[in-house]
Amino acid sequence: LNDLFGLEANFLGAGAGSLTLRQQPCVFTNAGFFQDAAAVCIVEKSSKLGVRHGWQKIAGPMVATETDGNNILQLNWQNAFEVYQKVILDDSGQHIGRANFFNISQAYPFGIFREKEDDIVRDPIAVGEQGEIICIGEVLPNTVLYILKGDQQTLIDAAAQAISDCKTNDEQHIDAEDTLVIDCISRTLFLAGHFAEELAAIRGQLVINTPEQEPQGVLSLGEISSYGAGLLELFNKTIVVGTLHTVPEP
């Protein structure tokens, strides 16, 4: 998509699937259900995008000195899980192991360093037999990483900032035709009963005069958006908001 459209389009989308992470047909169009596929739709509207996550750095920088796709094997030439364990123990006093990894790791994602931009978050979901940390999304060798931490309020504040990033000039409320929200499913699990507050932080900055102006969206496994200089990027544990407006006739 980058090669085809470059900076000519804004991108907004989501990864599909289920929390089982089992591969199965889950992308659907009027032609049926598909596995290992993507559905792409071009919409002739102007758009504004907000991409925020609300996680803060607590350890790093460190280098992913050995990786394999979405697996981090080494951090600073040491076993990745042992490094990760020590950071969490020092920060919270919690002992993380294979049995409780998913529950504790939801509060401690990785951040891929980006100059002058928010880190791109990678979601650790499991630990392998050799101590490799399995993430949703690829981590390239020699990537500079931080370990991040957040709380419910920082995530809600990030959602409010994402919709605020879609504003132009000094407008208090955005009068958009459509508002699309792509919100990571693991953020929802982390927020638990406070999830409605995250949605309210977005809706409260919109003009809602018609049912069509109500924000709509999905809970995703990976969030997709233009970012920084406009290139297409895959995020984890992030909220992406897009406001759409009709392009004026020439």
QUISULJO-V258148 format. One record per residue. N is the residue number from 1. RES is the residue in three letters. SS is DSSP state (helix for helix, strand for strand, loop for the rest). NEAR is the number of other C-alpha atoms within 12 Angstrom. D_CENTER is the distance of its C-alpha to the mean C-alpha in Angstrom with 1 decimal. Layout:
n=N res=RES ss=SS near=NEAR d_center=D_CENTER
n=N res=RES ss=SS near=NEAR d_center=D_CENTER
This chain:
n=1 res=LEU ss=loop near=23 d_center=18.9
n=2 res=ASN ss=helix near=18 d_center=18.9
n=3 res=ASP ss=helix near=10 d_center=22.5
n=4 res=LEU ss=helix near=10 d_center=23.5
n=5 res=PHE ss=helix near=15 d_center=22.2
n=6 res=GLY ss=helix near=16 d_center=21.1
n=7 res=LEU ss=helix near=17 d_center=20.9
n=8 res=GLU ss=helix near=18 d_center=22.8
n=9 res=ALA ss=loop near=26 d_center=19.8
n=10 res=ASN ss=loop near=34 d_center=16.5
n=11 res=PHE ss=loop near=39 d_center=13.8
n=12 res=LEU ss=strand near=42 d_center=11.6
n=13 res=GLY ss=strand near=36 d_center=10.7
n=14 res=ALA ss=strand near=35 d_center=9.1
n=15 res=GLY ss=loop near=34 d_center=9.9
n=16 res=ALA ss=loop near=33 d_center=12.9
n=17 res=GLY ss=loop near=27 d_center=14.7
n=18 res=SER ss=loop near=19 d_center=15.6
n=19 res=LEU ss=loop near=20 d_center=15.2
n=20 res=THR ss=loop near=10 d_center=18.3
n=21 res=LEU ss=loop near=17 d_center=16.5
n=22 res=ARG ss=loop near=12 d_center=19.9
n=23 res=GLN ss=loop near=15 d_center=20.2
n=24 res=GLN ss=loop near=17 d_center=21.8
n=25 res=PRO ss=loop near=18 d_center=22.2
n=26 res=CYS ss=loop near=22 d_center=19.4
n=27 res=VAL ss=strand near=22 d_center=19.0
n=28 res=PHE ss=strand near=18 d_center=21.8
n=29 res=THR ss=strand near=15 d_center=23.8
n=30 res=ASN ss=loop near=8 d_center=27.5
n=31 res=ALA ss=loop near=8 d_center=28.5
n=32 res=GLY ss=strand near=12 d_center=27.2
n=33 res=PHE ss=strand near=16 d_center=24.5
n=34 res=PHE ss=strand near=18 d_center=23.1
n=35 res=GLN ss=loop near=18 d_center=21.6
n=36 res=ASP ss=loop near=16 d_center=19.9
n=37 res=ALA ss=loop near=18 d_center=19.7
n=38 res=ALA ss=loop near=20 d_center=17.7
n=39 res=ALA ss=loop near=22 d_center=19.0
n=40 res=VAL ss=loop near=15 d_center=19.0
n=41 res=CYS ss=loop near=14 d_center=20.5
n=42 res=ILE ss=loop near=15 d_center=21.8
n=43 res=VAL ss=loop near=16 d_center=22.3
n=44 res=GLU ss=loop near=15 d_center=24.9
n=45 res=LYS ss=strand near=21 d_center=23.5
n=46 res=SER ss=strand near=24 d_center=22.5
n=47 res=SER ss=strand near=31 d_center=19.0
n=48 res=LYS ss=strand near=35 d_center=17.2
n=49 res=LEU ss=strand near=36 d_center=13.4
n=50 res=GLY ss=strand near=38 d_center=11.5
n=51 res=VAL ss=strand near=44 d_center=8.1
n=52 res=ARG ss=strand near=42 d_center=7.9
n=53 res=HIS ss=loop near=46 d_center=6.8
n=54 res=GLY ss=loop near=35 d_center=10.4
n=55 res=TRP ss=loop near=38 d_center=10.8
n=56 res=GLN ss=strand near=26 d_center=14.2
n=57 res=LYS ss=strand near=28 d_center=15.9
n=58 res=ILE ss=strand near=24 d_center=18.7
n=59 res=ALA ss=strand near=26 d_center=19.9
n=60 res=GLY ss=strand near=23 d_center=20.2
n=61 res=PRO ss=strand near=22 d_center=20.3
n=62 res=MET ss=strand near=30 d_center=21.0
n=63 res=VAL ss=strand near=31 d_center=21.2
n=64 res=ALA ss=strand near=39 d_center=20.0
n=65 res=THR ss=loop near=23 d_center=23.6
n=66 res=GLU ss=strand near=27 d_center=23.3
n=67 res=THR ss=strand near=30 d_center=20.6
n=68 res=ASP ss=strand near=21 d_center=20.8
n=69 res=GLY ss=loop near=18 d_center=18.0
n=70 res=ASN ss=loop near=25 d_center=15.2
n=71 res=ASN ss=strand near=34 d_center=17.8
n=72 res=ILE ss=strand near=46 d_center=18.5
n=73 res=LEU ss=strand near=34 d_center=22.3
n=74 res=GLN ss=strand near=31 d_center=23.4
n=75 res=LEU ss=strand near=35 d_center=22.3
n=76 res=ASN ss=loop near=26 d_center=25.1
n=77 res=TRP ss=loop near=19 d_center=27.4
n=78 res=GLN ss=strand near=22 d_center=27.1
n=79 res=ASN ss=strand near=27 d_center=25.9
n=80 res=ALA ss=helix near=34 d_center=22.1
n=81 res=PHE ss=helix near=34 d_center=22.4
n=82 res=GLU ss=helix near=26 d_center=25.4
n=83 res=VAL ss=helix near=29 d_center=23.7
n=84 res=TYR ss=helix near=42 d_center=20.7
n=85 res=GLN ss=helix near=32 d_center=23.3
n=86 res=LYS ss=helix near=21 d_center=25.2
n=87 res=VAL ss=helix near=29 d_center=22.5
n=88 res=ILE ss=helix near=28 d_center=21.6
n=89 res=LEU ss=helix near=18 d_center=25.3
n=90 res=ASP ss=helix near=15 d_center=26.1
n=91 res=ASP ss=helix near=20 d_center=23.5
n=92 res=SER ss=helix near=17 d_center=24.1
n=93 res=GLY ss=loop near=12 d_center=27.1
n=94 res=GLN ss=loop near=20 d_center=25.3
n=95 res=HIS ss=loop near=22 d_center=26.3
n=96 res=ILE ss=loop near=29 d_center=23.4
n=97 res=GLY ss=loop near=24 d_center=24.7
n=98 res=ARG ss=loop near=23 d_center=23.9
n=99 res=ALA ss=loop near=14 d_center=24.9
n=100 res=ASN ss=loop near=16 d_center=22.6
n=101 res=PHE ss=helix near=28 d_center=19.8
n=102 res=PHE ss=helix near=25 d_center=17.1
n=103 res=ASN ss=helix near=21 d_center=18.1
n=104 res=ILE ss=helix near=28 d_center=18.2
n=105 res=SER ss=helix near=39 d_center=15.4
n=106 res=GLN ss=loop near=37 d_center=12.9
n=107 res=ALA ss=loop near=38 d_center=14.0
n=108 res=TYR ss=loop near=40 d_center=13.9
n=109 res=PRO ss=loop near=47 d_center=10.9
n=110 res=PHE ss=strand near=49 d_center=11.6
n=111 res=GLY ss=strand near=41 d_center=10.9
n=112 res=ILE ss=strand near=36 d_center=12.0
n=113 res=PHE ss=loop near=27 d_center=14.5
n=114 res=ARG ss=loop near=19 d_center=14.6
n=115 res=GLU ss=loop near=11 d_center=17.8
n=116 res=LYS ss=loop near=10 d_center=17.9
n=117 res=GLU ss=loop near=16 d_center=14.1
n=118 res=ASP ss=loop near=25 d_center=11.4
n=119 res=ASP ss=loop near=35 d_center=10.5
n=120 res=ILE ss=strand near=43 d_center=7.7
n=121 res=VAL ss=strand near=47 d_center=6.5
n=122 res=ARG ss=strand near=44 d_center=8.0
n=123 res=ASP ss=strand near=45 d_center=8.7
n=124 res=PRO ss=strand near=37 d_center=12.5
n=125 res=ILE ss=strand near=35 d_center=14.1
n=126 res=ALA ss=strand near=30 d_center=17.7
n=127 res=VAL ss=strand near=30 d_center=20.5
n=128 res=GLY ss=loop near=22 d_center=23.0
n=129 res=GLU ss=loop near=15 d_center=26.7
n=130 res=GLN ss=loop near=17 d_center=27.0
n=131 res=GLY ss=loop near=26 d_center=24.6
n=132 res=GLU ss=loop near=31 d_center=21.7
n=133 res=ILE ss=strand near=42 d_center=18.2
n=134 res=ILE ss=strand near=34 d_center=16.3
n=135 res=CYS ss=strand near=36 d_center=12.5
n=136 res=ILE ss=strand near=34 d_center=10.2
n=137 res=GLY ss=loop near=33 d_center=10.2
n=138 res=GLU ss=loop near=28 d_center=13.1
n=139 res=VAL ss=loop near=37 d_center=14.4
n=140 res=LEU ss=loop near=24 d_center=17.4
n=141 res=PRO ss=loop near=24 d_center=20.7
n=142 res=ASN ss=loop near=22 d_center=21.4
n=143 res=THR ss=strand near=29 d_center=17.9
n=144 res=VAL ss=strand near=29 d_center=18.0
n=145 res=LEU ss=strand near=34 d_center=15.8
n=146 res=TYR ss=strand near=33 d_center=15.7
n=147 res=ILE ss=strand near=40 d_center=15.3
n=148 res=LEU ss=strand near=36 d_center=13.4
n=149 res=LYS ss=strand near=32 d_center=14.3
n=150 res=GLY ss=loop near=30 d_center=13.8
n=151 res=ASP ss=loop near=22 d_center=15.6
n=152 res=GLN ss=helix near=27 d_center=15.4
n=153 res=GLN ss=helix near=22 d_center=16.8
n=154 res=THR ss=helix near=26 d_center=14.5
n=155 res=LEU ss=helix near=37 d_center=11.5
n=156 res=ILE ss=helix near=34 d_center=13.8
n=157 res=ASP ss=helix near=26 d_center=14.9
n=158 res=ALA ss=helix near=35 d_center=11.6
n=159 res=ALA ss=helix near=42 d_center=11.4
n=160 res=ALA ss=helix near=33 d_center=15.0
n=161 res=GLN ss=helix near=27 d_center=14.4
n=162 res=ALA ss=helix near=36 d_center=11.9
n=163 res=ILE ss=helix near=42 d_center=14.8
n=164 res=SER ss=helix near=32 d_center=17.3
n=165 res=ASP ss=loop near=28 d_center=16.0
n=166 res=CYS ss=loop near=35 d_center=17.1
n=167 res=LYS ss=loop near=28 d_center=20.6
n=168 res=THR ss=loop near=17 d_center=23.5
n=169 res=ASN ss=loop near=10 d_center=26.4
n=170 res=ASP ss=loop near=10 d_center=27.1
n=171 res=GLU ss=loop near=16 d_center=26.4
n=172 res=GLN ss=loop near=16 d_center=25.8
n=173 res=HIS ss=loop near=23 d_center=24.4
n=174 res=ILE ss=strand near=33 d_center=22.8
n=175 res=ASP ss=loop near=29 d_center=25.1
n=176 res=ALA ss=loop near=35 d_center=22.9
n=177 res=GLU ss=loop near=27 d_center=24.0
n=178 res=ASP ss=strand near=31 d_center=20.7
n=179 res=THR ss=strand near=38 d_center=17.3
n=180 res=LEU ss=strand near=38 d_center=14.4
n=181 res=VAL ss=strand near=40 d_center=11.4
n=182 res=ILE ss=strand near=45 d_center=8.3
n=183 res=ASP ss=strand near=47 d_center=7.0
n=184 res=CYS ss=strand near=45 d_center=5.7
n=185 res=ILE ss=helix near=31 d_center=9.3
n=186 res=SER ss=helix near=36 d_center=9.3
n=187 res=ARG ss=helix near=44 d_center=8.7
n=188 res=THR ss=helix near=28 d_center=11.6
n=189 res=LEU ss=helix near=24 d_center=13.6
n=190 res=PHE ss=helix near=31 d_center=13.3
n=191 res=LEU ss=helix near=26 d_center=14.4
n=192 res=ALA ss=helix near=17 d_center=17.1
n=193 res=GLY ss=helix near=13 d_center=19.7
n=194 res=HIS ss=helix near=21 d_center=18.0
n=195 res=PHE ss=helix near=25 d_center=15.4
n=196 res=ALA ss=helix near=19 d_center=18.0
n=197 res=GLU ss=helix near=23 d_center=18.0
n=198 res=GLU ss=helix near=36 d_center=14.4
n=199 res=LEU ss=helix near=38 d_center=15.5
n=200 res=ALA ss=helix near=20 d_center=18.8
n=201 res=ALA ss=helix near=28 d_center=17.4
n=202 res=ILE ss=helix near=42 d_center=16.2
n=203 res=ARG ss=helix near=31 d_center=19.3
n=204 res=GLY ss=loop near=23 d_center=21.6
n=205 res=GLN ss=loop near=31 d_center=21.1
n=206 res=LEU ss=strand near=33 d_center=21.9
n=207 res=VAL ss=loop near=24 d_center=25.4
n=208 res=ILE ss=loop near=20 d_center=26.0
n=209 res=ASN ss=loop near=15 d_center=29.4
n=210 res=THR ss=loop near=13 d_center=28.9
n=211 res=PRO ss=helix near=13 d_center=27.1
n=212 res=GLU ss=helix near=17 d_center=25.3
n=213 res=GLN ss=helix near=22 d_center=23.6
n=214 res=GLU ss=loop near=26 d_center=21.9
n=215 res=PRO ss=loop near=33 d_center=18.1
n=216 res=GLN ss=strand near=23 d_center=16.9
n=217 res=GLY ss=strand near=25 d_center=13.8
n=218 res=VAL ss=strand near=27 d_center=12.2
n=219 res=LEU ss=strand near=31 d_center=10.4
n=220 res=SER ss=strand near=32 d_center=8.4
n=221 res=LEU ss=loop near=35 d_center=8.2
n=222 res=GLY ss=loop near=37 d_center=5.7
n=223 res=GLU ss=strand near=43 d_center=4.7
n=224 res=ILE ss=strand near=40 d_center=7.6
n=225 res=SER ss=strand near=39 d_center=9.2
n=226 res=SER ss=strand near=31 d_center=12.1
n=227 res=TYR ss=strand near=31 d_center=11.6
n=228 res=GLY ss=loop near=21 d_center=14.4
n=229 res=ALA ss=loop near=16 d_center=17.5
n=230 res=GLY ss=loop near=22 d_center=16.2
n=231 res=LEU ss=strand near=22 d_center=15.2
n=232 res=LEU ss=strand near=26 d_center=12.8
n=233 res=GLU ss=strand near=33 d_center=9.7
n=234 res=LEU ss=strand near=35 d_center=7.2
n=235 res=PHE ss=strand near=41 d_center=3.8
n=236 res=ASN ss=loop near=44 d_center=3.2
n=237 res=LYS ss=loop near=52 d_center=4.0
n=238 res=THR ss=loop near=46 d_center=2.7
n=239 res=ILE ss=strand near=50 d_center=5.5
n=240 res=VAL ss=strand near=49 d_center=7.2
n=241 res=VAL ss=strand near=51 d_center=11.0
n=242 res=GLY ss=strand near=42 d_center=13.8
n=243 res=THR ss=strand near=42 d_center=17.5
n=244 res=LEU ss=strand near=30 d_center=20.1
n=245 res=HIS ss=strand near=22 d_center=23.8
n=246 res=THR ss=strand near=17 d_center=26.8
n=247 res=VAL ss=loop near=13 d_center=27.9
n=248 res=PRO ss=loop near=8 d_center=31.5
n=249 res=GLU ss=loop near=7 d_center=34.3
n=250 res=PRO ss=loop near=4 d_center=35.8
